[in-house]
């Protein structure tokens, strides 16, 4: 009889890369560098927008929140993963696992809705430029931003409670670096039907709705840009949404690759888990690079910020 059938699970074991110990320290260095670059890059975006008054516009209010999400999201999983790689202490308490899953789902869900809100903002800016400031008022921006965070955290609360109300008495080995719904739910010794239906119905409706808003907004945006007669006009219109479009493609592309990609028999489970982690650490690192390279105003604000700090150091 399995020993886990005799007692209730009080902690979980995050398997991580336990079957690839030879690359443990190399992966620690790689992910530590990626995490530091993510913090510095998104922190620079926040400083640049905060100190540059002309960037205090609706588009950059959304960008501030995206940078905050790109700081918080990897912070929910990467520090624990780095600790496990360095110390081989792979355990996490039951409550700690629940909190990690809750904040991870909240932040990822909020980002999905925020990207939809940003797509709507670009739709209004390009399709209704003369009415933009009347539609995207400060109050409207605050309502959209607050709504994205509220829906993300409430949706996560529903799924976290339904997941951790299950009985866990089979095993405590989570087949992932972090606590996620599928690997945690797989350890349940009670029926998971209700929790699975909540994910399918509630999560599906909200996720599809946000994706449709983003997709439809860009259909109208592209259609409007194509109707512009001058090449220069098309270039300026496209430049206002190019950065966000790249971020949307990166987010959905890595997410689809992670969850839709078929498992390959040629790769070990550890390599599959490594690939599944990439979207959670690579995307937040690349987002500030995309905005700083593709957005002239952000690039100039960052340049002035760096020049100001250099001048202060020389005094």
Secondary structure, DSSP 8 states (H G I E B T S, - for coil): --GGGTS---EEEE-TTTT-GGGHHHHHHHHHHHHHHHHHHHHHHHHHHHH-GGG-SHHHHHHHHHHHHHHHHHHTTHHHHHHHHHH---EEEHHHHHHHHHHHHHHHHHHHHHHHHHHHHHHHHHHSGGGHHHHS-HHHHHHHHHHHHHHHHHHHHHHHHHHHTS-B-S--EESSSS--HHHHHTTBSS--HHHHHHIIIIIHHHHHHHHHHHHHHHHHHHHHHHH--SHHHHHHHHHTTHHHHHHHHHHHHHHHHHHHS---TTS-HHHHHHHHHHHHHHHHHHHHHHHHHH-HHHHHHHHHHHHHHHHHHH-
